[in-house]
């Protein structure tokens, strides 16, 4: 049973990574502006207009639940998180089955330079379940990415290792609507100790 009042687009926040290159510090728990990074990422999605947020957890999921305020979110456990981002993307898309969502806006927990303005631009690109929309930075595709439900099976089938949806997006490049966000966001990742300087 789906709620007709539910928005057609659900946000999918991938926050399962163990921070291998950060000495095993889970990215979701890195401190940013006094709170865990995952909490900041959820706030960005909500500010952008995403009312339904699914958060995929993996590394130290119990500690993330304990320390971060994720009230109102659907928390999705990915027991295979060590296999890479692809497994989290599959788990997240699977969690949307039967919810009535017609598209998923996928964002990554370790990109705090991407704020509500960029997310809202991609969200506004939604048309129907065939939509394929991506943020671009100086013309180069980045995150977040919006996948209409018609693409979910194809994305899940090709999401392996740390590649996520890269193979699917490459194959469907001609059908992606790029939304330039370079004027309002910076798409850096928090991957290494040097990148921690981006956190506030």
matplotlib code that plots the C-alpha trace (Angstrom):
import matplotlib.pyplot as plt

x = [0.0, 1.6, 0.7, -0.6, 0.7, 4.3, 6.6, 7.6, 11.4, 13.1, 16.6, 19.1, 22.1, 25.0, 26.8, 28.1, 31.8, 34.5, 37.0, 39.8, 42.1, 41.2, 42.6, 39.2, 37.2, 33.7, 32.8, 29.3, 30.9, 33.4, 32.7, 31.5, 30.2, 30.0, 27.8, 28.4, 28.8, 25.8, 23.6, 24.9, 24.2, 20.6, 20.0, 21.2, 18.8, 15.9, 16.7, 16.7, 13.2, 13.6, 11.0, 11.7, 15.3, 16.7, 20.2, 22.3, 24.5, 27.4, 30.6, 29.9, 26.2, 25.3, 27.6, 26.1, 22.6, 23.7, 25.5, 23.7, 20.2, 18.6, 15.0, 12.5, 14.9, 14.5, 17.7, 18.9, 21.6, 24.1, 25.8, 28.0, 29.3, 32.9, 32.3, 32.1, 29.6, 27.8, 26.5, 25.1, 23.5, 21.8, 20.6, 19.3, 17.4, 16.0, 14.7, 12.6, 10.7, 7.1, 7.3, 5.7, 8.8, 9.2, 12.8, 15.8, 18.1, 21.4, 23.9, 27.2, 27.9, 31.5, 30.7, 30.0, 30.8, 27.6, 24.8, 21.0, 21.2, 22.8, 20.6, 17.5, 18.6, 18.9, 15.6, 13.8, 15.0, 12.6, 9.9, 8.8, 10.2, 12.4, 14.2, 18.0, 19.5, 22.9, 24.7, 27.7, 30.7, 32.1, 30.4, 31.7, 29.1, 29.1, 26.7, 23.9, 22.3, 18.6, 17.5, 13.9, 12.5, 12.6, 16.4, 16.7, 17.0, 19.7, 21.6, 21.4, 22.6, 25.7, 26.6, 29.7, 32.7, 33.3, 32.0, 28.4, 26.3, 29.3, 28.9, 25.2, 25.6, 28.4, 26.1, 23.2, 25.3, 23.2, 20.1, 21.4, 20.2, 23.2, 22.4, 25.3, 26.1, 29.7, 28.5, 26.9, 28.8, 32.3, 32.3, 35.3, 35.3, 36.6, 38.8, 42.2, 43.7, 44.5, 40.8, 39.9, 40.9, 37.6, 35.6, 34.6]
y = [0.0, 3.3, 6.7, 9.0, 12.0, 10.7, 12.7, 10.8, 11.2, 9.5, 10.5, 7.7, 8.6, 6.2, 6.3, 2.8, 3.3, 2.3, 5.0, 2.6, 5.4, 7.3, 4.6, 2.8, 5.8, 5.4, 8.5, 8.7, 9.5, 12.1, 15.4, 18.4, 21.6, 19.8, 16.8, 13.5, 13.9, 11.7, 14.1, 17.0, 15.1, 14.3, 18.0, 19.0, 16.6, 17.9, 21.5, 20.8, 19.5, 15.7, 14.6, 10.9, 10.0, 6.4, 6.2, 3.1, 2.2, -0.3, 0.3, 0.7, 1.0, 0.7, 3.6, 5.7, 5.0, 5.9, 9.2, 10.7, 12.1, 10.3, 10.6, 10.5, 8.6, 5.0, 3.3, 0.5, -1.9, -3.1, -6.2, -6.4, -2.8, -4.0, -5.0, -1.3, 1.4, -0.8, -3.1, 0.0, 1.3, -2.1, -2.2, 1.3, 0.8, -2.5, -0.6, 1.6, -1.3, -1.1, 2.4, 4.1, 6.1, 6.8, 8.1, 7.9, 10.9, 9.3, 11.3, 10.4, 11.1, 12.2, 15.2, 18.1, 20.7, 19.8, 21.7, 22.1, 24.4, 21.7, 18.9, 21.0, 21.6, 17.9, 17.2, 19.7, 17.8, 14.9, 14.4, 10.7, 7.2, 7.4, 10.5, 10.3, 13.5, 14.3, 17.3, 18.5, 20.5, 22.5, 20.1, 17.0, 14.6, 14.2, 13.8, 13.8, 11.7, 11.1, 7.7, 7.2, 3.8, 2.5, 2.5, 0.8, -2.8, -1.9, 0.1, -2.7, -5.3, -3.3, -1.9, -3.7, -2.9, 0.8, 1.7, 2.3, 3.3, 4.4, 1.6, 2.2, 5.9, 5.5, 3.2, 5.7, 8.9, 10.2, 10.1, 11.9, 15.4, 17.3, 20.1, 22.5, 23.0, 24.3, 27.8, 26.6, 23.5, 21.9, 18.1, 17.0, 13.7, 13.0, 10.0, 10.6, 12.3, 15.4, 15.7, 16.1, 19.8, 20.3, 19.5, 22.3]
z = [0.0, -1.1, 0.2, -2.6, -0.7, -0.7, -3.0, -6.2, -5.5, -2.5, -1.5, -1.1, 1.0, 0.7, 4.1, 4.6, 3.9, 6.4, 5.5, 4.6, 3.5, 6.7, 8.9, 9.2, 10.4, 9.1, 6.9, 8.4, 11.8, 10.8, 12.6, 10.5, 12.1, 15.4, 14.3, 12.4, 8.7, 8.0, 10.0, 7.9, 4.7, 5.7, 6.6, 3.1, 1.5, 3.6, 3.0, -0.7, -0.5, 0.0, 2.5, 2.2, 3.0, 3.0, 4.6, 3.8, 6.7, 6.9, 8.8, 12.6, 11.9, 15.6, 16.5, 13.7, 14.9, 18.4, 17.7, 14.7, 14.8, 11.8, 13.0, 10.2, 7.9, 6.8, 7.9, 5.6, 6.7, 4.1, 5.6, 2.4, 2.7, 2.5, -1.1, -2.0, -3.0, -5.5, -2.8, -0.9, -4.0, -4.6, -0.9, -1.1, -4.4, -3.0, 0.1, -2.2, -3.8, -3.0, -1.5, -4.5, -5.2, -8.9, -8.7, -6.4, -5.8, -4.9, -2.8, -1.1, 2.6, 2.0, -0.2, 2.2, -0.4, -2.2, -0.5, -0.9, -4.0, -6.1, -4.7, -5.4, -9.0, -9.7, -7.8, -10.0, -13.1, -12.2, -14.9, -14.7, -14.0, -17.0, -15.8, -15.6, -14.2, -12.9, -11.3, -13.4, -12.4, -15.3, -17.6, -15.9, -14.4, -10.6, -7.7, -6.8, -9.5, -10.0, -11.4, -12.4, -11.3, -14.8, -14.5, -11.1, -12.3, -14.8, -12.2, -9.7, -12.3, -13.1, -9.6, -8.5, -6.3, -5.8, -9.3, -8.2, -11.2, -13.3, -15.9, -16.3, -16.6, -19.2, -21.2, -21.1, -21.3, -24.2, -22.1, -19.1, -18.4, -16.9, -14.5, -14.0, -10.3, -10.4, -9.4, -6.1, -5.0, -4.8, -5.5, -3.5, -1.6, 1.9, 1.0, 2.6, 5.7, 3.5, 2.6, 6.3, 5.9, 4.1, 7.2, 9.5]

ax = plt.figure().add_subplot(projection="3d")
ax.plot(x, y, z, "-o")
ax.set_aspect("equal")
plt.show()
